[in-house]
């Protein structure tokens, strides 16, 4: 199952598409009684970055549509904690800006006339 997901992400990166990382219920399914630490979300972001690069990764969330969020990430007001964790792991300001919205804006702008 992971290989198919990896292949899809790699194709997105190679095709100059956008790989959107999101708080996907599938990854939280095992967490029905356990809330994973925020570090696990950052691990997942890094995993996708290693597959496709920072130019094709972004965050999207569905806080009103999921039952489980990582610890410390109650709602969008906690996003600065993601920034802090990415900085701790050595990501620079430009990469963090891309991940936290810059890539989404780039894709929207590139497709606004389609």
C-alpha positions as CSV (number, residue, x, y, z in Angstrom):
1,X,0.0,0.0,0.0
2,X,2.8,2.4,0.8
3,X,4.5,1.7,-2.5
4,X,1.4,2.8,-4.4
5,X,1.2,5.9,-2.3
6,X,4.9,6.6,-2.8
7,X,4.5,6.1,-6.6
8,X,1.6,8.6,-6.7
9,X,3.6,11.2,-4.7
10,X,6.7,10.7,-6.9
11,X,4.6,11.1,-10.1
12,X,3.1,14.3,-8.7
13,X,6.6,15.7,-8.1
14,X,7.9,14.6,-11.5
15,X,4.9,16.0,-13.2
16,X,5.3,19.4,-11.5
17,X,2.1,18.8,-9.6
18,X,1.6,19.3,-5.9
19,X,1.8,16.7,-3.2
20,X,-0.5,17.8,-0.5
21,X,0.2,16.4,3.0
22,X,-2.9,16.4,5.1
23,X,-4.1,15.1,8.4
24,X,-5.5,12.1,6.7
25,X,-7.8,9.9,8.8
26,X,-6.2,6.7,7.5
27,X,-3.0,7.6,9.3
28,X,-4.9,8.5,12.4
29,X,-7.0,5.3,12.3
30,X,-4.7,3.6,14.7
31,X,-5.0,6.6,17.0
32,X,-8.7,6.1,17.9
33,X,-7.6,5.9,21.6
34,X,-4.1,7.3,21.1
35,X,-3.1,10.8,20.0
36,X,0.2,10.6,18.3
37,X,2.8,13.3,19.2
38,X,3.2,16.3,16.9
39,X,6.6,14.8,16.1
40,X,4.9,12.0,14.1
41,X,3.2,14.5,11.9
42,X,6.6,16.2,11.2
43,X,8.1,12.7,10.5
44,X,5.4,12.2,7.9
45,X,6.0,15.6,6.3
46,X,9.7,14.8,6.2
47,X,9.0,11.4,4.6
48,X,7.1,13.1,1.8
49,X,9.8,15.7,1.4
50,X,12.3,13.0,0.9
51,X,10.1,11.5,-1.9
52,X,9.3,14.7,-3.8
53,X,11.1,17.7,-2.3
54,X,9.9,20.8,-0.5
55,X,8.5,22.4,-3.7
56,X,5.7,19.8,-3.8
57,X,4.6,19.5,-0.2
58,X,2.0,21.5,1.7
59,X,-0.3,21.2,4.6
60,X,-4.0,21.0,4.6
61,X,-6.2,20.0,7.5
62,X,-9.8,19.1,8.1
63,X,-10.1,20.0,11.8
64,X,-13.9,19.9,11.6
65,X,-13.9,16.5,9.8
66,X,-11.5,14.4,11.8
67,X,-11.8,13.0,15.3
68,X,-8.1,12.7,16.2
69,X,-5.3,15.3,15.9
70,X,-1.7,15.0,17.0
71,X,-1.0,16.1,20.5
72,X,-0.4,19.9,20.7
73,X,-2.3,20.4,17.4
74,X,-5.9,21.2,18.5
75,X,-6.7,23.6,15.7
76,X,-5.1,25.9,13.1
77,X,-3.9,28.3,15.9
78,X,-1.3,25.7,16.8
79,X,0.3,25.7,13.3
80,X,3.2,27.8,14.7
81,X,4.3,24.6,16.5
82,X,4.8,23.0,13.1
83,X,7.0,25.9,12.1
84,X,9.0,25.5,15.3
85,X,9.4,21.8,14.8
86,X,10.5,22.2,11.1
87,X,13.1,24.8,12.2
88,X,14.4,22.4,14.9
89,X,14.9,19.9,12.2
90,X,17.0,22.3,10.1
91,X,14.5,23.5,7.5
92,X,15.2,27.1,6.3
93,X,12.7,29.9,6.2
94,X,12.1,29.5,2.4
95,X,11.3,25.8,2.7
96,X,9.0,26.4,5.6
97,X,7.2,29.1,3.8
98,X,6.6,26.8,0.8
99,X,5.4,24.0,3.1
100,X,3.0,26.2,5.1
101,X,1.3,27.8,2.1
102,X,3.7,29.1,-0.5
103,X,3.4,26.0,-2.6
104,X,-0.4,26.1,-2.4
105,X,-0.4,29.8,-3.6
106,X,2.0,28.9,-6.4
107,X,-0.2,26.2,-7.7
108,X,-3.4,28.3,-7.4
109,X,-1.7,31.2,-9.2
110,X,-0.4,28.9,-12.0
111,X,-4.0,27.6,-12.5
112,X,-6.1,30.6,-12.0
113,X,-6.9,31.0,-15.7
114,X,-7.7,27.4,-16.4
